[in-house]
């Protein structure tokens, strides 16, 4: 458990490389010599020399597996053409289960290792069928984005600074995909390498097959046509309910062997491998080196997931090919918490190409300013965030300095972070006589810390009594933990109660500890059952929570501020579109929302959405506008061929 404490301190920027080396076990995973520290200086020197010799032997073997030490030393750069498929956890139909294939990308990678220059030319096609072409350029510690990076927000400039967190993600991903980069570092400084794998902390989450199905492959928000891959167990679980039809529109691929096939090449017999540990500023990277061939089969480390905290991160390398004396894997599979995260298939690789200098030219007039904390956080959540960012939805990795608040009605506020690439969630805050209620805190803890500070200043002496979660998708609820640490009770659909209890009980996390790790308190989660509702009483501003059966998530609820008739929803309807744009912008989930309004006889005057639309004050619309949108949508559906 002291390893957990050590890594927590490391995140607080205490230099602990030497201490971490002391934690790593000896060659082939065996325990370190416990008597060495008690021996005299000569004995300690002998033991240290033996350890160094063993490390050097495995390093030499790994160099041979790549193509030999001279080839590695002469590797000045490479280029590659590949396809990349990304999968994301925490955004499925039901809490705790299901992935979605966020994006398929065509990628051209140009990496000048000696000059510290990386260019990635992408053509991304996301789950919704939307495509963008964008270039990520990193030149000597400065990052740039060229092209449109954000599908859903306002159009950006043709070239802009790349967020420091995103830059760190890009660099980390190439290190995961190319162990050559790590081995080149050991040529310069062999002391960063050691042998054996320390035990991962027991905060680390491993999920695997039980969390994979169903997998959303494609989705059309207007028609709700969703192509889904699943297994028989999931279908049997939901047999006799409307969820399957609502969620998939009838297009289901049943293939219970998909994950087994994806995972099969990744299996290895640990007895056949040395474990080579490479120091890293975030967490050690463990390379599994074949004892006979020197071929690296797997890299194992740990990073952060917004829902689960510390998760096992692995990359496995397959179909190695010789390219001008250097071996490269043509297929790489990356998993997070033992569920698929990224698959890369390379169609061509070139070693030491003659790069056209123009491809690394910095865009004129664009100034990059580095944010080290954002870079550290980006490296900590690299694969999760990139799964959404490459799908056209950049996520916050900066440091919001303050909260921007808009008061819609007395006692009703909408909060957002003051950074350009915030999480797009507008948190509703309702003041009551004896406390304050927050709805949908958004993605991450730094924003939540600021919102809590704003509430404490704006409503002095009033506790944050409740935090209401409209559904389990992580962009809405990833920041819930600081609210729990502040004493708020969680209100959610009963279907998600156990999911939240499990995640909120995990404290002492090591990669990105938050307020709940620093102040571990038991979470109180109030579940609202289907067919019932919960009323949080107040003389002036009572708030009611109603389950809403919908095709977006199995645990949806909506929140009604009764005195003002404001109904807040998450992802079912976003105000702000012209009526004639409705078929493309208002999915059938709007009809699901209207059914709940009618069935529960709710008195609604305004619809508020969790996601922002450009130029929509308070992100609300009159209820009459919402009904006109639905009528237009239904008419367009009837007239469609």
Helices and strands as residue ranges (DSSP letters): H 2-11, H 17-23, G 27-29, G 36-38, H 41-66, H 69-73, E 77-94, E 97-112, E 117-126, E 131-139, E 142-147, E 159-161, H 164-177, H 179-188, G 190-192, E 193-195, G 208-211, E 215-220, E 225-230, H 232-237, H 243-248, E 252-254, H 258-264, G 270-272, E 273-278, E 285-290, E 296-305, E 309-323, E 326-336, E 339-351, G 357-360, H 372-380, H 382-389, E 403-409, E 412-417, E 427-431, E 436-439, H 445-458, E 464-468, H 474-477, H 481-485, E 489-493, G 494-496, H 497-504, H 515-518, E 525-528, E 533-536, E 543-547, E 557-561, E 566-569, G 579-581, H 582-585, H 589-599, E 606-609, G 617-619, E 620-622, H 623-639
